[in-house]
Amino acid sequence: MHSVDATTEQMIRSVLAYAENRLRLDPVPLDKGSRDPAELDVALAGLLGDEGHNPDQILGIYAAVLAPAVISADSPRFLGFIPSAPTKAALLFDMLVSCASIQGISWLEAAGAVHAENQVLALIADRAGLPAAAGGCFVSGGSAGNLSALAVAREVAKRKAAAGGVAAAGCAGGAAGARRWRAVVSADAHSSVISTLRILEMAALTVETADHRLTGAQVRAAIEADGDPSSIAAVVGTAGTTNAGIIDDLAGIADVAREHGLWFHVDGAYGGAGLFAPSVRDRYDGIQHADSFIVDPHKWLFAPFDCAALIYSDPALARSVHKQDASYLDVIHDKPAEWNPTDYAYHLTRRARGLPLWFSLAVHGVRAYSEAIESAIALAAGTAAEIRTRSYLELIREPDLSVVLFRRLGWSPAEYANWAGQLLADQVAFIPPSSWEGETVARFAFLHPHTPMDLVREILDRMA
Ligand SMILES: Cc1ncc(COP(=O)(O)O)c(C=O)c1O
């Protein structure tokens, strides 16, 4: 299994040929996704037994049965949830990273890879206006990033409370270590933030917003009206809500966080990439004050799955929380100046998942990224304009970024479902309905720079 024999040679040829063909798809077709598990069982029956099989036979089953049972998130026709659109350069380099078995835990094991990843983190931090000392690591996704960041927020609050004797004052929950810490979140914060709070045994102080955009004034009012403000550890702002692409009032929230000594976390998993788009950059004002910030390159920075950038303005705080101590790991911590990605999130073994982005950025240049991000923003604006011209449609709000929410007047949820189902069946688009204030609505999530306006028109025509 580990030597280069005739079977290995055969696999190198056929797997690489398959990968090459996949890479050359332009555009990538949608494919169908969900399948009856019984059908898949039949196709895979008997493959995982004591005896092996010919690799070409197995690859054939993957190509014929499994690959089409996946909706391709990197198709320009994938317009649901949050799509993905990795560059060919990033995909190629991802294969190289896989073949290189880089253990991305530590400087000791992977200085070269970590250094390149850190340059990408520095580029992102710089776009956000974070301090020069800001840093962090790449994790698997926005959910992991939110969890790791808010774990630091909670520990910092505990320490402050312990240092200030707050626990002794008998706040709700008792001792600083045992009390239930809270975070101020918008009702539109991503579901992973709510899961994070549950995992961390924190509670949400949820602020309802009139227009789904959290403002500093609303956060201030919520804290002032709260009966136990000293149990609040953090405020979470979103730079691009998932459902509507709304950027919270980060500057206002940052002010309130500072006034109250709270950790300010910005979830830019989807929308953080807009920092690279000059046309919307001013909407992120205030992000430079974030204590922690995440953005998922596997979303709008055109990296392959899975890749999230997690950045702290004061990485030493994160290290003091996440550094794992074990005798066999002492050697990676011998030299305090060395940067160990494991120290900045809840993880140990780690794929050097920032490298494909580094390679692609270096190959294409940052300007190409800005242009590609701008094209999705322009497409969203064009789509909003197109919707306004059609009497049977109604735009729900002007898009801030690249998500467009709209309704088909008079449609029931079943009609939206039929429309979306038929579009997928016809391989026109994947555009599942969403909901807005309890009503089923339609939603475009643009991200792929090759999604054409003609496709948008075709989709809208099918609602007439
Ligand atoms: C705003 C926001 N935060 C967090 C997440 C979770 O990211 P991931 O799916 O990479 O865990 C998402 C995913 O869409 C998101 O849009």
The ligand as a Gaussian input file, in Angstrom:
#p B3LYP/6-31G(d) Opt

LIG

0 1
 C      -21.884000      34.338000       8.770000
 C      -21.472000      32.899000       8.872000
 N      -20.849000      32.476000       9.971000
 C      -20.444000      31.201000      10.120000
 C      -20.691000      30.273000       9.144000
 C      -20.248000      28.854000       9.338000
 O      -19.163000      28.605000       8.508000
 P      -18.715000      27.113000       8.150000
 O      -19.837000      26.528000       7.358000
 O      -17.469000      27.303000       7.366000
 O      -18.506000      26.387000       9.440000
 C      -21.347000      30.663000       7.968000
 C      -21.647000      29.685000       6.910000
 O      -22.314000      29.943000       5.960000
 C      -21.736000      32.007000       7.828000
 O      -22.362000      32.447000       6.718000

